[in-house]
């Protein structure tokens, strides 16, 4: 089974993008201890003052799903919920390789 990638967009409420970015960067830090998480990249766009983009690469889709049940992940999700205006899965991907993988 191949690697699993997901590219998502989280939309913050007015004026909350930096706080949302900080929470997602905490999530990225917590992913460092998970061997199944190969990449967790948090980005913002200068043209979009409300959105934070996350690109994740996992050893498998089940590893990604399992990460969502971790206590640390659930805590971060609960912290983010009040400042979220929306979420969008831009794409599910099958990473093939490259620098960083």
C-alpha positions as CSV (number, residue, x, y, z in Angstrom):
1,X,0.0,0.0,0.0
2,X,1.3,3.4,-0.9
3,X,1.8,6.6,1.1
4,X,-1.2,8.8,1.9
5,X,-1.2,12.6,1.4
6,X,-3.8,15.2,2.2
7,X,-3.8,18.8,1.4
8,X,-6.3,20.9,3.3
9,X,-7.4,24.4,3.9
10,X,-8.6,25.7,7.3
11,X,-10.3,29.0,7.4
12,X,-10.0,31.1,10.5
13,X,-12.6,33.6,11.8
14,X,-11.7,37.3,11.2
15,X,-8.4,38.1,12.9
16,X,-7.7,34.6,14.1
17,X,-5.4,33.3,11.3
18,X,-2.2,33.7,13.4
19,X,-3.7,31.9,16.4
20,X,-4.9,29.1,14.1
21,X,-1.4,28.9,12.6
22,X,0.1,28.6,16.0
23,X,-2.2,25.7,17.0
24,X,-1.4,23.9,13.7
25,X,2.3,24.4,14.3
26,X,1.9,22.8,17.7
27,X,0.2,19.9,15.9
28,X,3.2,19.7,13.6
29,X,5.5,19.6,16.6
30,X,3.5,16.7,18.1
31,X,3.7,14.8,14.8
32,X,7.5,14.7,15.1
33,X,7.2,11.8,17.5
34,X,5.0,9.7,15.2
35,X,7.0,7.6,12.8
36,X,4.0,7.2,10.5
37,X,3.9,10.9,9.8
38,X,6.5,11.8,7.2
39,X,5.5,15.4,6.6
40,X,3.3,17.9,8.2
41,X,3.7,21.3,6.6
42,X,1.8,24.4,7.7
43,X,1.6,27.4,5.3
44,X,-0.3,30.7,4.8
45,X,-0.9,32.7,1.7
46,X,-0.2,36.5,1.6
47,X,-3.3,36.8,-0.7
48,X,-5.7,35.1,1.8
49,X,-5.7,36.6,5.3
50,X,-8.0,34.0,6.7
51,X,-6.7,30.6,5.5
52,X,-4.0,28.2,6.8
53,X,-3.0,25.3,4.5
54,X,-1.7,22.0,5.8
55,X,0.0,19.3,3.7
56,X,0.5,16.0,5.3
57,X,2.2,12.8,4.2
58,X,1.6,9.5,6.1
59,X,2.8,5.9,5.7
60,X,-0.9,5.0,5.1
61,X,-4.4,6.4,5.3
62,X,-5.0,4.3,8.5
63,X,-2.0,6.0,10.2
64,X,-3.6,9.4,9.4
65,X,-7.0,8.3,10.7
66,X,-5.3,6.9,13.8
67,X,-3.6,10.2,14.5
68,X,-7.0,11.9,14.7
69,X,-7.9,9.8,17.8
70,X,-4.8,10.7,19.8
71,X,-5.4,12.8,22.9
72,X,-2.9,15.4,21.9
73,X,-4.7,15.8,18.5
74,X,-8.1,16.0,20.1
75,X,-6.9,18.7,22.5
76,X,-5.6,20.8,19.6
77,X,-8.8,20.3,17.6
78,X,-10.9,21.5,20.6
79,X,-8.7,24.6,20.9
80,X,-9.1,25.3,17.2
81,X,-12.8,24.8,16.9
82,X,-13.9,28.2,18.3
83,X,-11.7,30.1,15.8
84,X,-12.6,28.0,12.8
85,X,-14.9,29.4,10.2
86,X,-14.6,26.4,7.8
87,X,-12.5,23.6,6.5
88,X,-11.9,22.3,3.0
89,X,-10.1,19.2,1.8
90,X,-8.3,20.5,-1.3
91,X,-7.1,17.1,-2.4
92,X,-6.2,13.6,-1.3
93,X,-2.9,12.6,-2.9
94,X,-0.6,9.6,-3.4
95,X,2.9,10.9,-2.8
96,X,5.6,9.3,-4.9
97,X,8.7,10.8,-3.5
98,X,11.0,13.7,-3.6
99,X,13.0,15.8,-1.2
100,X,11.7,15.5,2.3
101,X,10.2,12.0,1.8
